[in-house]
């Protein structure tokens, strides 16, 4: 199979293991669809997600099907936002664009001092990351802050394209018609505001390897009773835990958008974001809307589980709350007054959203597919006396 000729100008896209039509791969695909007719574009899609791709009329092939096995290894380009399974080898001559999927707050990759994920140990985890990142041709950088961190954490020695995130292009100059269309598609009462709740997962909270759990740390019934007439709560659970919830009893208050294909649409219609350690707040900050950080386990997450790259208590572009009562009080304030500290928010935006101008997709495409040097590329310096790390095939690992 691998000896068959490469298919020139074929680009295979994949997002979150073929589960979604979203994120940086989607933005790059849509830019190329409009501007790069000489390329053939196709998506690698998980079986359960095929109906969505059919509905949206996006060309796809079923992941691991015969067509996929005969096509994916021969494509000239791969575009992905997470790591591949250990057996998905990159053939010689394939250009692999790794976009990743977030500005790092929590430590990741080889920067994690002790791994708490089931089924792996720290040494193996690090070896797998190094083995995988050797396959990457390019890595996308969302901001200057991330460039060195991503290179080091993934042990990546190739160019980091300092472009901003393609997925955030749609957040610039959104039309009112587009936002109304999204609201209507979710059956949101036009008189109500929208609050987006998008927490991340915890490495050490799981049922078994690959199956994680998450427990709400506020009383949904209390929230519904207080705010049911004022706003709808969009619950965007991390895809590692999204199958664990049944929001049917709260359907007139909570809309489960965990499987909604692209979170960017949800950003556009939300008046307020509530999150914890997810990288979503770096993107949402582009919109100049209030953010609340519900970090009920801040000390444990920071000091034991992951650790942070920034001083979140000093730099967060919104207020950090740790109890349900504090959360409710801050929701009341944020929905009427906006940012908790406008000056701190501006400092954050200037630091982390510096390249977000609606043209990130263009810069990435010109750099990777046309070899133009419009976007600068950071290449890590060669380390003196660097030692070779023995590696083994990588396993899938997530942010």
Secondary structure in CASP SS format (residue, H / E / C, confidence):
PFRMAT SS
TARGET T0000
AUTHOR 0000-0000-0000
METHOD secondary structure of the structure
MODEL  1
X C 1.00
X C 1.00
X C 1.00
X C 1.00
X C 1.00
X C 1.00
X E 1.00
X E 1.00
X E 1.00
X E 1.00
X E 1.00
X E 1.00
X E 1.00
X E 1.00
X C 1.00
X C 1.00
X C 1.00
X C 1.00
X C 1.00
X C 1.00
X C 1.00
X C 1.00
X H 1.00
X H 1.00
X H 1.00
X H 1.00
X H 1.00
X H 1.00
X H 1.00
X H 1.00
X H 1.00
X H 1.00
X H 1.00
X H 1.00
X H 1.00
X C 1.00
X C 1.00
X C 1.00
X C 1.00
X E 1.00
X E 1.00
X E 1.00
X E 1.00
X E 1.00
X E 1.00
X C 1.00
X H 1.00
X H 1.00
X H 1.00
X H 1.00
X H 1.00
X H 1.00
X H 1.00
X H 1.00
X H 1.00
X C 1.00
X C 1.00
X C 1.00
X C 1.00
X E 1.00
X E 1.00
X E 1.00
X C 1.00
X C 1.00
X C 1.00
X H 1.00
X H 1.00
X H 1.00
X H 1.00
X H 1.00
X H 1.00
X H 1.00
X H 1.00
X H 1.00
X E 1.00
X E 1.00
X E 1.00
X E 1.00
X E 1.00
X E 1.00
X C 1.00
X C 1.00
X C 1.00
X C 1.00
X C 1.00
X C 1.00
X C 1.00
X C 1.00
X C 1.00
X C 1.00
X C 1.00
X C 1.00
X C 1.00
X C 1.00
X E 1.00
X E 1.00
X E 1.00
X E 1.00
X C 1.00
X C 1.00
X C 1.00
X C 1.00
X C 1.00
X C 1.00
X C 1.00
X E 1.00
X C 1.00
X C 1.00
X H 1.00
X H 1.00
X H 1.00
X C 1.00
X C 1.00
X C 1.00
X C 1.00
X C 1.00
X C 1.00
X C 1.00
X C 1.00
X C 1.00
X C 1.00
X H 1.00
X H 1.00
X H 1.00
X H 1.00
X H 1.00
X H 1.00
X H 1.00
X H 1.00
X H 1.00
X H 1.00
X H 1.00
X H 1.00
X C 1.00
X C 1.00
X C 1.00
X C 1.00
X E 1.00
X E 1.00
X E 1.00
X E 1.00
X C 1.00
X C 1.00
X H 1.00
X H 1.00
X H 1.00
X H 1.00
X H 1.00
X H 1.00
X H 1.00
X H 1.00
X H 1.00
X H 1.00
X C 1.00
X C 1.00
X C 1.00
X C 1.00
X C 1.00
X E 1.00
X E 1.00
X E 1.00
X E 1.00
X C 1.00
X C 1.00
X C 1.00
X H 1.00
X H 1.00
X H 1.00
X H 1.00
X H 1.00
X H 1.00
X C 1.00
X C 1.00
X C 1.00
X C 1.00
X H 1.00
X H 1.00
X H 1.00
X H 1.00
X H 1.00
X H 1.00
X H 1.00
X H 1.00
X H 1.00
X H 1.00
X C 1.00
X C 1.00
X C 1.00
X C 1.00
X C 1.00
X C 1.00
X C 1.00
X E 1.00
X E 1.00
X E 1.00
X E 1.00
X E 1.00
X E 1.00
X C 1.00
X C 1.00
X C 1.00
X C 1.00
X C 1.00
X C 1.00
X C 1.00
X E 1.00
X E 1.00
X E 1.00
X C 1.00
X C 1.00
X E 1.00
X E 1.00
X C 1.00
X C 1.00
X C 1.00
X C 1.00
X C 1.00
X C 1.00
X C 1.00
X H 1.00
X H 1.00
X H 1.00
X H 1.00
X H 1.00
X H 1.00
X H 1.00
X H 1.00
X C 1.00
X C 1.00
X C 1.00
X E 1.00
X E 1.00
X E 1.00
X E 1.00
X E 1.00
X C 1.00
X C 1.00
X C 1.00
X C 1.00
X C 1.00
X C 1.00
X H 1.00
X H 1.00
X H 1.00
X C 1.00
X C 1.00
X C 1.00
X H 1.00
X H 1.00
X H 1.00
X C 1.00
X C 1.00
X C 1.00
X E 1.00
X E 1.00
X E 1.00
X C 1.00
X C 1.00
X C 1.00
X C 1.00
X C 1.00
X C 1.00
X H 1.00
X H 1.00
X H 1.00
X H 1.00
X H 1.00
X H 1.00
X H 1.00
X C 1.00
X C 1.00
X E 1.00
X E 1.00
X E 1.00
X E 1.00
X C 1.00
X C 1.00
X C 1.00
X C 1.00
X H 1.00
X H 1.00
X H 1.00
X H 1.00
X H 1.00
X H 1.00
X H 1.00
X H 1.00
X C 1.00
X C 1.00
X C 1.00
X E 1.00
X E 1.00
X E 1.00
X E 1.00
X C 1.00
X C 1.00
X C 1.00
X H 1.00
X H 1.00
X H 1.00
X H 1.00
X H 1.00
X H 1.00
X H 1.00
X H 1.00
X C 1.00
X C 1.00
X E 1.00
X C 1.00
X C 1.00
X C 1.00
X H 1.00
X H 1.00
X H 1.00
X H 1.00
X C 1.00
X C 1.00
X C 1.00
X E 1.00
X E 1.00
X E 1.00
X C 1.00
X C 1.00
X H 1.00
X H 1.00
X H 1.00
X H 1.00
X H 1.00
X H 1.00
X H 1.00
X H 1.00
X H 1.00
X H 1.00
X H 1.00
X H 1.00
X H 1.00
X H 1.00
X C 1.00
X C 1.00
X C 1.00
X C 1.00
X H 1.00
X H 1.00
X H 1.00
X H 1.00
X H 1.00
X H 1.00
X H 1.00
X H 1.00
X H 1.00
X H 1.00
X H 1.00
X C 1.00
X C 1.00
X C 1.00
X C 1.00
X C 1.00
X C 1.00
X C 1.00
X H 1.00
X H 1.00
X H 1.00
X H 1.00
X H 1.00
X H 1.00
X H 1.00
X H 1.00
X H 1.00
X H 1.00
X C 1.00
X C 1.00
X C 1.00
X C 1.00
X C 1.00
X C 1.00
X C 1.00
X E 1.00
X E 1.00
X E 1.00
X C 1.00
X C 1.00
X C 1.00
X C 1.00
X C 1.00
X C 1.00
X C 1.00
X C 1.00
X C 1.00
X C 1.00
X C 1.00
X C 1.00
X C 1.00
X C 1.00
X C 1.00
X C 1.00
X C 1.00
X C 1.00
X C 1.00
X C 1.00
END
